[in-house]
Amino acid sequence: MKICGIFLQLLVLVVIFFHGMVSSSSSYDGPLVLNFYKETCPLVQQIVRRNVEIAVLKDPRMAASLLRLHFHDCFVTGCDGSVLLDDSGSIVSEKQAGPNVNSLRGFEIIDRIKYILEEACPQTVSCADILALAARDAVVLRGGPSWDIYLGRRDSMKAGFNGANNFLPAPNSSLEALIASFQKQGLDASDLVALSGGHTMGEARCLSFRQRIYEDNADKYDHRDQEQLIYRRRAAGRVFRRALRSICPKSGRDEALAPLDSMTPARFDNHYFHSIIRGEGLLHSDNVLVREDYAEGEIRKHVWAYANDQELFFAAFVNSMLKMGSINVLTGGQGEIRSNCRFINS
């Protein structure tokens, strides 16, 4: 009965019509390749897409969660599926690290996809590649751009608990700390702004934004030559913070949620940049993108450009996702292809 169900799902997948989105024309020069599973698991992308679609239909917030899983994987030991490992033997799971505990979601979706792929193509598709595909499909399903995924990642046989605590940007990070964190991964200031745009969907816990809404200098803004804009931004920011304080008191209710983009929290668009320009970024790390100077305002120039042109943002986001998705990947004979994403094979 189980086998019949899987075959039925595969037949359905063959006829799925994938609505056209913005395709990437970006160049890529790295160790991964297109159509890596063309011969060994030709339906891999359809299987991932179908299961992500089901998950997001059930819980629209899951789109942001799957995108975040890929980000948190790549920023620690590289895009190698290490974030999916549970505690086992000498492995201390990244899931228990400060930025991840009681925060990362979507593991059961990856488990489901892996189970189906193991039935269809045993020991073939890596958990790291599943994360990359699921992140792309999550973005597309919420109205964002599509792009070609370069595949061939293999899975790590170790986790990076300490790395997760040290390398993942904190929600209260300064602009300097964010830039340094991205530079460690080979990503520049433009990548920082583009990938921050992923906050156009999803929610964050009160624990993550409490400091931002109670900080004393929340109205600080550096565009001294735009007095009217400063006035409007400060006024909007005060109203926004009062609303957030009703959700998130100075103590308690740590798990209460607020949308990262209050305008269109379930859509992938450029409204996140409009929000932070108005002073309505949820996290401190969002607001510093317009509050502080860097290289003669380079960061703010990107923010304003993406706020004015959604297609420009989409193209930049795709470019940066391709760069991020190739951070310290394992290929060839490195690592392994896990049978279960939560545990190494041995």
C-alpha positions in Angstrom: 0.0 0.0 0.0 2.9 2.3 0.9 4.6 1.6 -2.5 1.4 2.3 -4.4 1.0 5.7 -2.6 4.5 6.7 -3.5 4.0 5.7 -7.2 0.8 7.7 -7.3 2.5 10.7 -5.9 5.3 10.4 -8.5 2.7 10.2 -11.3 1.0 13.4 -10.0 4.3 15.1 -9.8 5.0 14.5 -13.5 2.1 16.6 -14.5 2.5 19.4 -12.1 2.6 22.7 -13.8 5.1 25.0 -12.3 4.0 28.6 -12.7 6.6 30.8 -14.3 8.4 33.2 -12.1 11.5 35.4 -12.6 14.3 33.1 -13.8 17.9 33.7 -12.9 20.2 34.8 -15.6 23.0 35.1 -13.1 26.3 33.4 -13.8 27.7 30.8 -11.4 31.2 29.6 -11.1 31.6 26.9 -8.5 31.9 23.2 -7.7 28.2 22.4 -8.1 26.5 21.6 -11.4 23.0 21.9 -13.0 21.0 18.7 -13.6 23.3 16.7 -11.2 20.5 14.1 -10.6 19.3 14.0 -14.2 20.2 10.3 -14.5 20.2 9.1 -10.9 17.1 10.8 -9.6 15.3 12.7 -12.4 12.2 13.6 -10.3 14.1 15.1 -7.3 13.1 18.7 -8.0 9.4 17.8 -8.5 9.3 15.7 -5.3 10.9 18.5 -3.2 8.6 21.1 -4.8 5.4 19.2 -4.2 6.2 18.5 -0.6 7.2 22.1 0.1 4.0 23.2 -1.6 1.9 21.0 0.7 3.8 22.2 3.8 3.4 25.9 2.9 -0.3 25.5 2.1 -0.8 24.0 5.6 1.3 26.7 7.2 2.3 29.8 5.2 4.9 30.7 7.8 6.8 27.5 6.8 8.1 29.2 3.7 10.2 31.6 5.8 11.3 28.7 8.1 12.6 26.6 5.2 14.5 29.6 3.8 16.0 30.2 7.2 17.1 26.6 7.6 19.2 26.8 4.5 20.8 30.1 5.7 21.5 28.7 9.2 23.1 25.6 7.6 25.4 27.5 5.2 26.7 30.1 7.8 28.1 27.5 10.2 30.2 24.7 8.6 29.0 25.4 5.1 26.0 24.2 3.1 26.4 20.6 4.2 23.3 19.7 6.0 25.0 19.9 9.4 22.1 21.9 10.9 19.8 18.8 10.5 21.9 16.5 12.7 20.5 15.5 16.1 22.6 14.7 19.1 24.2 11.4 18.7 27.5 9.9 19.9 30.1 12.6 19.8 27.8 15.0 17.8 26.4 17.9 19.6 23.5 19.2 17.5 23.4 22.7 16.1 19.7 22.7 16.9 20.6 23.4 20.6 22.8 26.4 19.8 21.5 29.8 21.0 20.3 31.2 17.6 18.5 27.9 16.8 17.0 26.4 19.9 13.2 26.7 20.1 13.5 28.8 16.9 14.4 26.8 13.8 11.5 25.0 12.2 10.8 22.7 9.3 12.9 19.7 10.2 9.9 17.4 9.8 9.3 18.7 6.2 12.9 17.8 5.3 12.5 14.4 6.9 9.4 13.7 4.8 11.1 14.8 1.6 14.1 12.6 2.5 11.9 9.6 3.2 10.2 9.8 -0.2 13.6 10.4 -2.0 15.1 7.3 -0.3 12.2 5.3 -1.6 12.6 6.6 -5.1 16.4 7.0 -5.3 18.1 5.3 -2.3 21.4 6.9 -1.1 21.4 9.4 -3.9 20.2 12.9 -2.9 21.9 14.7 -0.1 20.2 16.4 2.7 22.2 19.6 1.9 20.8 19.6 -1.6 17.3 19.1 -0.3 17.7 22.2 1.9 18.8 24.3 -1.1 15.9 23.1 -3.2 13.4 23.6 -0.5 14.6 27.2 0.2 14.2 28.1 -3.5 10.7 26.5 -3.7 9.6 28.2 -0.5 10.5 31.6 -2.0 8.8 30.9 -5.3 5.6 29.7 -3.6 5.3 33.1 -1.8 5.6 35.1 -5.0 9.4 35.5 -5.1 11.9 34.8 -7.9 12.9 31.4 -9.2 16.4 30.3 -10.0 18.3 27.3 -11.3 19.8 25.3 -8.4 23.3 24.0 -8.7 23.5 20.6 -7.0 26.0 18.0 -6.0 26.4 18.9 -2.3 27.3 16.1 0.1 26.4 15.8 3.8 28.7 16.6 6.7 29.6 13.9 9.2 29.9 16.4 12.0 27.9 19.3 13.4 29.1 22.8 14.3 27.4 23.7 17.7 30.1 26.2 18.6 30.1 27.6 15.1 26.3 28.1 15.3 26.8 30.2 18.4 29.7 32.2 16.9 28.9 32.7 13.2 25.2 33.2 12.9 24.3 36.9 13.0 22.3 37.9 16.1 19.1 39.9 15.8 20.6 42.7 17.8 23.8 42.9 15.7 25.4 46.2 14.8 26.0 46.9 11.2 29.7 46.4 11.7 29.1 42.9 13.2 26.7 42.0 10.3 29.3 43.0 7.7 32.0 41.1 9.5 29.8 38.0 9.8 29.0 38.0 6.1 32.6 38.7 5.1 33.7 35.6 7.0 31.5 33.6 4.5 32.8 35.4 1.4 29.8 37.6 1.1 29.9 41.4 0.7 27.8 44.3 1.7 25.4 43.9 -1.3 24.8 40.3 -0.3 24.1 41.4 3.2 21.3 43.7 2.1 19.9 41.3 -0.5 19.8 38.4 1.8 18.3 40.5 4.6 15.4 41.0 2.2 14.5 37.4 3.0 12.9 39.0 6.1 10.1 40.1 3.8 8.2 37.0 5.0 8.0 35.2 8.3 7.8 36.1 12.0 10.2 36.6 14.9 9.9 35.9 18.6 9.6 38.6 21.2 12.9 37.5 22.6 14.5 38.6 19.3 13.1 42.1 19.0 12.5 43.2 22.6 15.8 45.1 22.7 14.9 46.9 19.5 11.5 48.2 20.8 12.8 49.4 24.2 16.2 50.8 23.2 16.8 54.4 24.1 18.2 55.5 20.7 15.5 53.9 18.5 14.8 57.2 16.7 18.4 57.8 15.6 18.7 58.4 11.9 21.6 59.8 9.9 19.9 61.5 6.9 20.3 65.0 8.3 19.6 66.5 4.9 16.1 65.0 4.7 14.3 66.6 7.7 10.8 65.7 6.6 11.7 62.1 6.0 13.3 62.0 9.4 10.2 63.4 11.1 7.9 60.9 9.3 10.2 58.0 10.0 10.5 58.8 13.7 6.7 59.3 14.0 6.0 56.0 12.3 8.6 54.3 14.4 7.1 55.4 17.6 3.6 54.1 16.6 5.2 50.9 15.4 7.1 50.3 18.7 3.9 51.1 20.8 2.1 48.3 18.9 5.0 45.9 19.4 5.1 46.6 23.1 1.5 45.4 23.4 2.7 42.1 22.1 6.1 42.0 23.8 6.4 43.4 27.3 9.7 44.1 28.9 9.7 40.7 30.5 7.8 37.5 29.8 6.0 36.3 26.7 9.4 35.5 25.0 7.7 33.2 22.4 5.1 35.8 21.3 5.4 36.4 17.5 5.3 39.5 15.3 5.7 39.7 11.5 9.1 40.7 10.1 7.4 42.6 7.4 4.1 44.1 8.7 2.9 45.1 5.3 2.9 41.7 3.5 4.1 39.1 5.9 3.2 36.1 3.8 4.5 37.4 0.5 8.0 37.5 -0.9 8.3 41.1 -2.2 10.3 44.3 -1.6 8.0 45.7 1.1 10.6 44.8 3.7 12.8 47.6 2.4 9.8 50.1 2.6 9.3 49.0 6.2 12.9 49.7 7.4 13.0 53.0 5.5 9.8 54.0 7.5 11.5 52.9 10.8 9.3 49.8 11.0 11.9 47.0 10.8 11.2 44.4 13.5 14.8 43.5 14.4 17.6 45.8 15.4 19.7 44.1 12.7 17.1 45.3 10.1 17.0 48.9 11.2 20.8 49.3 11.2 20.8 48.9 7.4 19.4 52.5 7.2 20.5 53.9 10.4 24.3 53.7 10.1 26.9 54.8 7.5 29.1 52.3 5.7 31.4 53.2 2.8 29.7 56.5 2.1 26.2 55.1 2.6 26.7 52.0 0.4 24.3 49.9 2.5 21.5 52.5 2.4 21.9 53.0 -1.3 21.1 49.3 -1.8 18.1 49.5 0.5 16.6 52.5 -1.4 17.3 50.9 -4.7 15.5 47.7 -3.8 12.6 49.6 -2.3 12.2 51.4 -5.6 12.7 48.4 -7.9 11.4 45.0 -6.9 12.9 43.3 -9.9 16.3 44.7 -9.0 15.9 43.2 -5.5 14.8 39.8 -6.9 17.9 39.7 -9.2 20.2 40.6 -6.4 18.6 38.1 -4.0 19.1 35.3 -6.6 22.7 36.3 -7.1 23.4 36.2 -3.4 21.5 33.0 -2.8 23.7 31.3 -5.4 26.8 32.6 -3.7 25.6 31.6 -0.2 24.5 28.2 -1.5 28.1 27.3 -2.5 29.8 28.2 0.8 32.2 25.5 1.8 30.2 22.7 0.0 31.3 19.1 0.2 31.5 17.4 -3.2 32.9 14.3 -4.8 34.2 11.9 -2.2 33.8 14.3 0.7 31.3 13.7 3.4 28.5 11.3 2.6 24.9 11.0 1.4 22.9 10.4 4.6 20.0 7.9 4.6 18.4 9.9 7.5 19.1 13.6 7.7 19.2 13.5 11.5 22.0 11.0 11.8 25.3 10.1 10.0 25.3 6.8 8.3 28.0 5.2 10.5 
